[in-house]
Amino acid sequence: MTPIIFHIDVNSAYLSWTAIEKLKNGSCIDLRTIPSIIGGDEESRHGIVLAKSIPAKKYGIRTAEPVASALRKCPDLVIEPPDRELYQNCSHAMIEVLSGFSPDLEQVSIDECYLDFTPIAHLYTSAEDAAAQIRNCIFDKLHFTVNIGIAHTKVLAKMASDFEKPGKIHTLYPEEISRKMWPLPVSDLYMVGRRSADRLLSFGIQTIGDLARTDPAFLTAHFKSHGRLMWEFANGIDPTPVLSKKQDAKGIGNSTTLREDVTDPEEARSVLLSLCESVSGRLRSSGQLAGTLTVEIKYHDFARASHQTHTLSPCSTTMELYQLACSLFEELWDGRPIRLLGVRTSKLVSEDGPVQLSLFDLPSFQPESPGDAQGPSSEKLKQLDAAMDRIRRKYGQDAVKRGRFL
């Protein structure tokens, strides 16, 4: 299978994280909406710009320029000092959210990482849909935006994540390189620094496309091994895999913002079934069982509510999770229009480890129809999910669907 790699990059990380913290502490001004930077001390006018807001960018303020220079461009610029401990906490929180989607993560800096989507691709209708779920989940839980680049190689995923911001998802597949990447200035290519860009310009190599079409032997003669690397990156060549340190997910969940506010309980249950199917698939893909399940509601007025319960014994089947989710939903919902529904599992254990069984495990799923004597056993539910997983891995996510979704 051709690899699919996500590059996830926090938009103006330091400024976003500082802005969110100040809003939590009672500030009435969102730094992201005014000319502001994270950098040195305003009184000493020393230091450099570490991050800037979009309004500050309109004044021509650039990352890494001296604070004194930024103040000359915008005398009313608001300056906030960096808070390293806060940034580490925000970074850890993001990685924890991402590990709920996939353990195959490679963090390359405090505000960016790669995610290998290939092993979990069969759980989603498309890579773009999965990326949208990740982006929305980070925003709903942590309140900052990320850009996500999607490609077959790490370098192209990183290039894609640098396209239009903030909060955007971009693809850069091989057939898109000539249209989306080659027209860009050669200085925009990852691993082409200012000095290399100046030398390339002196040779008449102005765009990434020019670089891609240059004889690699010429580049090697002038730039040694770095010349070959630049040529490969310009052509989207990067065999480097995602070097993941397997993240132990503390929880696996999924949520969705509904296209229209929902007031029909049956419609809400259909959404819960879809969410449980996604979550249970990810549990099985990671070889884990859930010990608790949480249902979250965000109402039309943005008020939030959630309930949590323990499973009778750790499980990963769709219908066992769905039964619990429906029970929690009935306890939780107060009848107001629903904007978002979420399902999250936690207290995860390995499916290979010892599991304390419940006296009530067989049958654990109650039938939907009152006329049925009893629902299928827990073992039959596992066999059903395993069969659906096999079909979807072989023929695609849409190869088999529950009748309720038709």
Secondary structure as GFF3:
##gff-version 3
##sequence-region A 1 406
A	DSSP	beta_strand	5	10	.	.	.	ID=ss1
A	DSSP	alpha_helix	13	24	.	.	.	ID=ss2
A	DSSP	three_ten_helix	31	33	.	.	.	ID=ss3
A	DSSP	beta_strand	36	38	.	.	.	ID=ss4
A	DSSP	beta_strand	51	52	.	.	.	ID=ss5
A	DSSP	alpha_helix	54	57	.	.	.	ID=ss6
A	DSSP	alpha_helix	67	73	.	.	.	ID=ss7
A	DSSP	beta_strand	78	80	.	.	.	ID=ss8
A	DSSP	alpha_helix	84	99	.	.	.	ID=ss9
A	DSSP	beta_strand	105	109	.	.	.	ID=ss10
A	DSSP	beta_strand	112	116	.	.	.	ID=ss11
A	DSSP	three_ten_helix	118	123	.	.	.	ID=ss12
A	DSSP	alpha_helix	127	142	.	.	.	ID=ss13
A	DSSP	beta_strand	146	151	.	.	.	ID=ss14
A	DSSP	alpha_helix	154	161	.	.	.	ID=ss15
A	DSSP	beta_strand	169	171	.	.	.	ID=ss16
A	DSSP	three_ten_helix	174	176	.	.	.	ID=ss17
A	DSSP	alpha_helix	177	180	.	.	.	ID=ss18
A	DSSP	three_ten_helix	186	188	.	.	.	ID=ss19
A	DSSP	alpha_helix	194	202	.	.	.	ID=ss20
A	DSSP	alpha_helix	208	212	.	.	.	ID=ss21
A	DSSP	alpha_helix	216	223	.	.	.	ID=ss22
A	DSSP	alpha_helix	225	234	.	.	.	ID=ss23
A	DSSP	beta_strand	251	262	.	.	.	ID=ss24
A	DSSP	alpha_helix	265	285	.	.	.	ID=ss25
A	DSSP	beta_strand	288	299	.	.	.	ID=ss26
A	DSSP	beta_strand	304	315	.	.	.	ID=ss27
A	DSSP	alpha_helix	318	332	.	.	.	ID=ss28
A	DSSP	beta_strand	338	346	.	.	.	ID=ss29
A	DSSP	beta_strand	349	350	.	.	.	ID=ss30
A	DSSP	alpha_helix	378	395	.	.	.	ID=ss31
A	DSSP	three_ten_helix	397	399	.	.	.	ID=ss32
A	DSSP	three_ten_helix	403	405	.	.	.	ID=ss33
###
